[in-house]
Protein backbone atom coordinates (compact mmCIF):
# COMPACT_ATOMS: atom_id res chain seq x y z
CA UNK A 1 0.00 0.00 0.00
CA UNK A 2 1.42 3.36 -0.99
CA UNK A 3 0.57 6.82 0.36
CA UNK A 4 -2.24 7.45 -2.14
CA UNK A 5 -3.90 4.13 -1.31
CA UNK A 6 -3.52 4.80 2.42
CA UNK A 7 -5.12 8.24 2.08
CA UNK A 8 -8.02 6.74 0.11
CA UNK A 9 -8.53 3.99 2.72
CA UNK A 10 -8.39 6.50 5.60
CA UNK A 11 -10.91 8.77 3.86
CA UNK A 12 -13.31 5.88 3.28
CA UNK A 13 -13.10 4.52 6.84
CA UNK A 14 -13.41 7.93 8.48
CA UNK A 15 -16.07 9.22 6.07
CA UNK A 16 -14.03 12.30 5.17
CA UNK A 17 -12.64 13.69 1.93
CA UNK A 18 -9.32 12.50 0.55
CA UNK A 19 -7.99 16.04 0.97
CA UNK A 20 -8.81 16.00 4.70
CA UNK A 21 -7.37 12.50 5.09
CA UNK A 22 -4.15 13.55 3.37
CA UNK A 23 -3.89 16.61 5.63
CA UNK A 24 -4.42 14.43 8.72
CA UNK A 25 -1.78 11.92 7.56
CA UNK A 26 0.72 14.72 6.85
CA UNK A 27 0.04 16.29 10.26
CA UNK A 28 0.57 12.89 11.94
CA UNK A 29 3.84 12.11 10.13
CA UNK A 30 5.19 15.64 10.65
CA UNK A 31 4.36 15.55 14.36
CA UNK A 32 5.99 12.14 14.86
CA UNK A 33 9.09 13.28 12.93
CA UNK A 34 9.35 16.48 15.00
CA UNK A 35 9.07 14.54 18.26
CA UNK A 36 11.70 11.99 17.15
CA UNK A 37 14.03 14.81 16.12
CA UNK A 38 13.65 16.23 19.64
CA UNK A 39 14.63 12.77 21.01
CA UNK A 40 11.13 12.20 22.43
CA UNK A 41 9.08 9.06 21.95
CA UNK A 42 5.52 8.82 20.67
CA UNK A 43 3.49 6.06 22.29
CA UNK A 44 0.12 5.02 20.87
CA UNK A 45 -1.37 2.54 23.34
CA UNK A 46 -2.49 -0.60 21.53
CA UNK A 47 -0.67 0.33 18.32
CA UNK A 48 2.99 0.87 19.11
CA UNK A 49 5.82 3.20 20.02
CA UNK A 50 7.98 5.38 17.80
CA UNK A 51 11.37 6.21 19.29
CA UNK A 52 14.99 6.80 18.39
CA UNK A 53 17.98 4.54 18.78
CA UNK A 54 21.57 5.72 18.96
CA UNK A 55 24.03 3.81 16.81
CA UNK A 56 27.62 4.01 17.97
CA UNK A 57 30.49 4.82 15.62
CA UNK A 58 32.05 1.71 14.17
CA UNK A 59 34.37 0.39 11.50
CA UNK A 60 33.04 -1.15 8.34
CA UNK A 61 34.42 -2.42 5.05
CA UNK A 62 33.99 -1.27 1.51
CA UNK A 63 32.90 -4.51 -0.20
CA UNK A 64 34.54 -3.56 -3.51
CA UNK A 65 37.99 -2.59 -2.25
CA UNK A 66 37.97 -4.41 1.12
CA UNK A 67 39.24 -1.14 2.59
CA UNK A 68 38.32 -0.38 6.21
CA UNK A 69 36.18 2.73 6.60
CA UNK A 70 34.84 4.59 9.62
CA UNK A 71 31.07 4.77 9.98
CA UNK A 72 29.98 7.79 12.03
CA UNK A 73 27.62 7.55 14.99
CA UNK A 74 23.98 8.24 14.11
CA UNK A 75 20.48 8.32 15.49
CA UNK A 76 17.90 6.12 13.77
CA UNK A 77 14.13 6.06 14.16
CA UNK A 78 12.53 2.78 15.18
CA UNK A 79 9.03 1.44 15.72
CA UNK A 80 8.02 -1.21 18.23
CA UNK A 81 4.58 -2.72 17.67
CA UNK A 82 2.21 -2.84 20.64
CA UNK A 83 0.61 -6.01 21.97
CA UNK A 84 -2.83 -5.27 20.53
CA UNK A 85 -1.36 -4.74 17.04
CA UNK A 86 0.70 -7.93 17.31
CA UNK A 87 -2.34 -9.91 18.42
CA UNK A 88 -4.48 -8.47 15.62
CA UNK A 89 -1.91 -9.34 12.95
CA UNK A 90 -1.45 -12.87 14.28
OpenMM code with the backbone's topology and positions (N, CA, C; nanometers):
from openmm import Vec3, app, unit

residues = "UNK UNK UNK UNK UNK UNK UNK UNK UNK UNK UNK UNK UNK UNK UNK UNK UNK UNK UNK UNK UNK UNK UNK UNK UNK UNK UNK UNK UNK UNK UNK UNK UNK UNK UNK UNK UNK UNK UNK UNK UNK UNK UNK UNK UNK UNK UNK UNK UNK UNK UNK UNK UNK UNK UNK UNK UNK UNK UNK UNK UNK UNK UNK UNK UNK UNK UNK UNK UNK UNK UNK UNK UNK UNK UNK UNK UNK UNK UNK UNK UNK UNK UNK UNK UNK UNK UNK UNK UNK UNK".split()
positions = [
    Vec3(0.0854, -0.1174, 0.0000),
    Vec3(0.0000, 0.0000, 0.0000),
    Vec3(0.0894, 0.1230, 0.0000),
    Vec3(0.0653, 0.2125, -0.0948),
    Vec3(0.1420, 0.3362, -0.0989),
    Vec3(0.0629, 0.4496, -0.0333),
    Vec3(0.1186, 0.5698, -0.0339),
    Vec3(0.0569, 0.6820, 0.0361),
    Vec3(-0.0820, 0.7145, -0.0203),
    Vec3(-0.0958, 0.7136, -0.1518),
    Vec3(-0.2244, 0.7447, -0.2143),
    Vec3(-0.3312, 0.6449, -0.1734),
    Vec3(-0.2959, 0.5173, -0.1719),
    Vec3(-0.3903, 0.4135, -0.1312),
    Vec3(-0.4251, 0.4262, 0.0172),
    Vec3(-0.3274, 0.4614, 0.0989),
    Vec3(-0.3518, 0.4803, 0.2420),
    Vec3(-0.4471, 0.5970, 0.2649),
    Vec3(-0.4245, 0.7076, 0.1949),
    Vec3(-0.5119, 0.8243, 0.2081),
    Vec3(-0.6543, 0.7882, 0.1677),
    Vec3(-0.6696, 0.7142, 0.0581),
    Vec3(-0.8024, 0.6736, 0.0114),
    Vec3(-0.8712, 0.5839, 0.1144),
    Vec3(-0.7968, 0.4892, 0.1718),
    Vec3(-0.8535, 0.3987, 0.2721),
    Vec3(-0.8929, 0.4753, 0.3987),
    Vec3(-0.8086, 0.5693, 0.4418),
    Vec3(-0.8394, 0.6501, 0.5597),
    Vec3(-0.9651, 0.7336, 0.5355),
    Vec3(-0.9754, 0.7933, 0.4193),
    Vec3(-1.0906, 0.8770, 0.3862),
    Vec3(-1.2188, 0.7951, 0.3882),
    Vec3(-1.2126, 0.6744, 0.3328),
    Vec3(-1.3311, 0.5881, 0.3276),
    Vec3(-1.3732, 0.5438, 0.4682),
    Vec3(-1.2773, 0.5000, 0.5496),
    Vec3(-1.3101, 0.4525, 0.6844),
    Vec3(-1.3604, 0.5637, 0.7754),
    Vec3(-1.3037, 0.6826, 0.7610),
    Vec3(-1.3414, 0.7934, 0.8483),
    Vec3(-1.4599, 0.8736, 0.7933),
    Vec3(-1.4965, 0.8487, 0.6672),
    Vec3(-1.6066, 0.9222, 0.6069),
    Vec3(-1.5726, 1.0684, 0.5829),
    Vec3(-1.4468, 1.0939, 0.5457),
    Vec3(-1.4029, 1.2304, 0.5169),
    Vec3(-1.3478, 1.2355, 0.3752),
    Vec3(-1.3181, 1.3557, 0.3283),
    Vec3(-1.2636, 1.3692, 0.1932),
    Vec3(-1.1182, 1.3229, 0.1899),
    Vec3(-1.0716, 1.2910, 0.0706),
    Vec3(-0.9318, 1.2501, 0.0552),
    Vec3(-0.8383, 1.3647, 0.0921),
    Vec3(-0.8810, 1.4868, 0.0642),
    Vec3(-0.7990, 1.6036, 0.0966),
    Vec3(-0.7810, 1.6152, 0.2483),
    Vec3(-0.8900, 1.5942, 0.3228),
    Vec3(-0.8811, 1.5998, 0.4695),
    Vec3(-0.7982, 1.4841, 0.5244),
    Vec3(-0.8135, 1.3670, 0.4652),
    Vec3(-0.7367, 1.2498, 0.5092),
    Vec3(-0.5879, 1.2704, 0.4826),
    Vec3(-0.5554, 1.3290, 0.3686),
    Vec3(-0.4146, 1.3548, 0.3369),
    Vec3(-0.3564, 1.4583, 0.4333),
    Vec3(-0.4345, 1.5601, 0.4675),
    Vec3(-0.3886, 1.6612, 0.5628),
    Vec3(-0.3665, 1.5988, 0.7006),
    Vec3(-0.4567, 1.5096, 0.7417),
    Vec3(-0.4423, 1.4427, 0.8717),
    Vec3(-0.3182, 1.3535, 0.8730),
    Vec3(-0.2958, 1.2801, 0.7642),
    Vec3(-0.1784, 1.1925, 0.7560),
    Vec3(-0.0502, 1.2749, 0.7597),
    Vec3(-0.0467, 1.3859, 0.6857),
    Vec3(0.0720, 1.4719, 0.6852),
    Vec3(0.0965, 1.5306, 0.8243),
    Vec3(-0.0104, 1.5742, 0.8909),
    Vec3(0.0043, 1.6286, 1.0257),
    Vec3(0.0590, 1.5225, 1.1203),
    Vec3(0.0094, 1.3986, 1.1089),
    Vec3(0.0572, 1.2895, 1.1942),
    Vec3(0.2052, 1.2623, 1.1699),
    Vec3(0.2450, 1.2442, 1.0427),
    Vec3(0.3845, 1.2110, 1.0133),
    Vec3(0.4786, 1.3258, 1.0515),
    Vec3(0.4351, 1.4501, 1.0280),
    Vec3(0.5189, 1.5645, 1.0653),
    Vec3(0.5368, 1.5727, 1.2163),
    Vec3(0.4293, 1.5488, 1.2903),
    Vec3(0.4359, 1.5551, 1.4362),
    Vec3(0.5261, 1.4460, 1.4920),
    Vec3(0.5134, 1.3245, 1.4403),
    Vec3(0.5993, 1.2142, 1.4856),
    Vec3(0.7450, 1.2459, 1.4525),
    Vec3(0.7716, 1.2949, 1.3316),
    Vec3(0.9091, 1.3284, 1.2929),
    Vec3(0.9673, 1.4374, 1.3824),
    Vec3(0.8871, 1.5404, 1.4126),
    Vec3(0.9350, 1.6484, 1.5002),
    Vec3(0.9678, 1.5964, 1.6401),
    Vec3(0.8826, 1.5102, 1.6930),
    Vec3(0.9075, 1.4538, 1.8262),
    Vec3(1.0321, 1.3654, 1.8270),
    Vec3(1.0517, 1.2846, 1.7224),
    Vec3(1.1701, 1.1994, 1.7152),
    Vec3(1.2962, 1.2837, 1.7016),
    Vec3(1.2878, 1.3924, 1.6265),
    Vec3(1.4035, 1.4808, 1.6119),
    Vec3(1.4415, 1.5410, 1.7463),
    Vec3(1.3413, 1.5679, 1.8306),
    Vec3(1.3653, 1.6235, 1.9640),
    Vec3(1.4017, 1.5147, 2.0651),
    Vec3(1.4237, 1.3931, 2.0178),
    Vec3(1.4629, 1.2775, 2.1009),
    Vec3(1.3526, 1.2330, 2.1968),
    Vec3(1.2270, 1.2652, 2.1641),
    Vec3(1.1128, 1.2196, 2.2430),
    Vec3(1.0553, 1.0945, 2.1791),
    Vec3(0.9730, 1.0216, 2.2542),
    Vec3(0.9083, 0.9060, 2.1945),
    Vec3(0.7587, 0.9314, 2.1862),
    Vec3(0.6961, 0.8687, 2.0878),
    Vec3(0.5523, 0.8818, 2.0667),
    Vec3(0.4923, 0.7449, 2.0911),
    Vec3(0.4078, 0.7345, 2.1921),
    Vec3(0.3489, 0.6061, 2.2294),
    Vec3(0.1989, 0.6085, 2.2025),
    Vec3(0.1532, 0.5175, 2.1172),
    Vec3(0.0118, 0.5016, 2.0872),
    Vec3(-0.0319, 0.3685, 2.1475),
    Vec3(-0.0984, 0.3752, 2.2611),
    Vec3(-0.1365, 0.2543, 2.3339),
    Vec3(-0.2193, 0.1642, 2.2430),
    Vec3(-0.1802, 0.0382, 2.2360),
    Vec3(-0.2493, -0.0595, 2.1533),
    Vec3(-0.1942, -0.0683, 2.0124),
    Vec3(-0.1232, 0.0352, 1.9676),
    Vec3(-0.0670, 0.0332, 1.8319),
    Vec3(0.0829, 0.0131, 1.8349),
    Vec3(0.1550, 0.1023, 1.9039),
    Vec3(0.2994, 0.0867, 1.9114),
    Vec3(0.3679, 0.2137, 1.9567),
    Vec3(0.5006, 0.2090, 1.9548),
    Vec3(0.5824, 0.3202, 2.0021),
    Vec3(0.6863, 0.3560, 1.8967),
    Vec3(0.6929, 0.4853, 1.8662),
    Vec3(0.7976, 0.5383, 1.7797),
    Vec3(0.9021, 0.5992, 1.8709),
    Vec3(1.0296, 0.5636, 1.8494),
    Vec3(1.1373, 0.6209, 1.9295),
    Vec3(1.2656, 0.6207, 1.8495),
    Vec3(1.3708, 0.6763, 1.9070),
    Vec3(1.4993, 0.6798, 1.8387),
    Vec3(1.5973, 0.5856, 1.9066),
    Vec3(1.6937, 0.5433, 1.8292),
    Vec3(1.7976, 0.4542, 1.8781),
    Vec3(1.9321, 0.5111, 1.8355),
    Vec3(2.0249, 0.5183, 1.9279),
    Vec3(2.1571, 0.5722, 1.8963),
    Vec3(2.2470, 0.4580, 1.8500),
    Vec3(2.3067, 0.4787, 1.7345),
    Vec3(2.4025, 0.3808, 1.6811),
    Vec3(2.5432, 0.4359, 1.7027),
    Vec3(2.6256, 0.3582, 1.7672),
    Vec3(2.7624, 0.4015, 1.7972),
    Vec3(2.8466, 0.4035, 1.6691),
    Vec3(2.9543, 0.4807, 1.6727),
    Vec3(3.0494, 0.4818, 1.5616),
    Vec3(3.1161, 0.3449, 1.5539),
    Vec3(3.1448, 0.3024, 1.4330),
    Vec3(3.2052, 0.1709, 1.4167),
    Vec3(3.2866, 0.1663, 1.2883),
    Vec3(3.3597, 0.0586, 1.2729),
    Vec3(3.4365, 0.0391, 1.1505),
    Vec3(3.3620, -0.0570, 1.0596),
    Vec3(3.3653, -0.0276, 0.9322),
    Vec3(3.3038, -0.1150, 0.8337),
    Vec3(3.4016, -0.1403, 0.7205),
    Vec3(3.3558, -0.2128, 0.6199),
    Vec3(3.4422, -0.2421, 0.5051),
    Vec3(3.3713, -0.2070, 0.3757),
    Vec3(3.4486, -0.1487, 0.2854),
    Vec3(3.3995, -0.1267, 0.1510),
    Vec3(3.4047, -0.2625, 0.0806),
    Vec3(3.2891, -0.3176, 0.0378),
    Vec3(3.2904, -0.4514, -0.0203),
    Vec3(3.3660, -0.4609, -0.1524),
    Vec3(3.3825, -0.3501, -0.2236),
    Vec3(3.4541, -0.3557, -0.3513),
    Vec3(3.6051, -0.3570, -0.3323),
    Vec3(3.6539, -0.2716, -0.2419),
    Vec3(3.7991, -0.2588, -0.2248),
    Vec3(3.8510, -0.3307, -0.1010),
    Vec3(3.7621, -0.3768, -0.0155),
    Vec3(3.7966, -0.4411, 0.1124),
    Vec3(3.8660, -0.3447, 0.2072),
    Vec3(3.8616, -0.2155, 0.1759),
    Vec3(3.9243, -0.1143, 0.2591),
    Vec3(3.8383, -0.0870, 0.3828),
    Vec3(3.9028, -0.0688, 0.4970),
    Vec3(3.8323, -0.0376, 0.6211),
    Vec3(3.7930, 0.1103, 0.6188),
    Vec3(3.6668, 0.1352, 0.6548),
    Vec3(3.6184, 0.2730, 0.6604),
    Vec3(3.5547, 0.2974, 0.7969),
    Vec3(3.5469, 0.4242, 0.8354),
    Vec3(3.4840, 0.4593, 0.9620),
    Vec3(3.3400, 0.5013, 0.9343),
    Vec3(3.2474, 0.4428, 1.0090),
    Vec3(3.1066, 0.4774, 0.9983),
    Vec3(3.0736, 0.5636, 1.1199),
    Vec3(3.0252, 0.6838, 1.0956),
    Vec3(2.9979, 0.7788, 1.2031),
    Vec3(2.8796, 0.7335, 1.2885),
    Vec3(2.8760, 0.7810, 1.4112),
    Vec3(2.7619, 0.7549, 1.4991),
    Vec3(2.6390, 0.8235, 1.4402),
    Vec3(2.5214, 0.7652, 1.4635),
    Vec3(2.3981, 0.8240, 1.4109),
    Vec3(2.2806, 0.7892, 1.5009),
    Vec3(2.1730, 0.8594, 1.4788),
    Vec3(2.0481, 0.8322, 1.5495),
    Vec3(1.9477, 0.7843, 1.4463),
    Vec3(1.8851, 0.6706, 1.4723),
    Vec3(1.7904, 0.6118, 1.3774),
    Vec3(1.6525, 0.5992, 1.4409),
    Vec3(1.5481, 0.6263, 1.3631),
    Vec3(1.4133, 0.6061, 1.4158),
    Vec3(1.3802, 0.4573, 1.4194),
    Vec3(1.2968, 0.4169, 1.5148),
    Vec3(1.2525, 0.2781, 1.5184),
    Vec3(1.1092, 0.2713, 1.5684),
    Vec3(1.0418, 0.1647, 1.5328),
    Vec3(0.9032, 0.1439, 1.5718),
    Vec3(0.8917, 0.0079, 1.6385),
    Vec3(0.8259, 0.0041, 1.7527),
    Vec3(0.8016, -0.1214, 1.8231),
    Vec3(0.6504, -0.1398, 1.8300),
    Vec3(0.6016, -0.2463, 1.7701),
    Vec3(0.4579, -0.2722, 1.7671),
    Vec3(0.4064, -0.3050, 1.9065),
    Vec3(0.2850, -0.2574, 1.9364),
    Vec3(0.2205, -0.2843, 2.0641),
    Vec3(0.1552, -0.4212, 2.0655),
    Vec3(0.1200, -0.4684, 2.1813),
    Vec3(0.0614, -0.6011, 2.1973),
    Vec3(-0.0686, -0.6171, 2.1184),
    Vec3(-0.1558, -0.5173, 2.1242),
    Vec3(-0.2833, -0.5270, 2.0533),
    Vec3(-0.2618, -0.5398, 1.9034),
    Vec3(-0.1661, -0.4660, 1.8472),
    Vec3(-0.1361, -0.4742, 1.7042),
    Vec3(-0.0778, -0.6113, 1.6693),
    Vec3(0.0127, -0.6606, 1.7532),
    Vec3(0.0700, -0.7932, 1.7306),
    Vec3(-0.0372, -0.9009, 1.7331),
    Vec3(-0.1262, -0.8932, 1.8318),
    Vec3(-0.2339, -0.9911, 1.8424),
    Vec3(-0.3283, -0.9846, 1.7241),
    Vec3(-0.3581, -0.8648, 1.6764),
    Vec3(-0.4481, -0.8467, 1.5620),
    Vec3(-0.3869, -0.9059, 1.4345),
    Vec3(-0.2580, -0.8840, 1.4149),
    Vec3(-0.1907, -0.9338, 1.2946),
    Vec3(-0.1801, -1.0863, 1.2982),
    Vec3(-0.1586, -1.1415, 1.4166),
    Vec3(-0.1452, -1.2865, 1.4277),
    Vec3(-0.2821, -1.3490, 1.4383),
] * unit.nanometer
topology = app.Topology()
chain = topology.addChain("A")
for resn in residues:
    res = topology.addResidue(resn, chain)
    for name in ("N", "CA", "C"):
        topology.addAtom(name, app.Element.getBySymbol(name[0]), res)
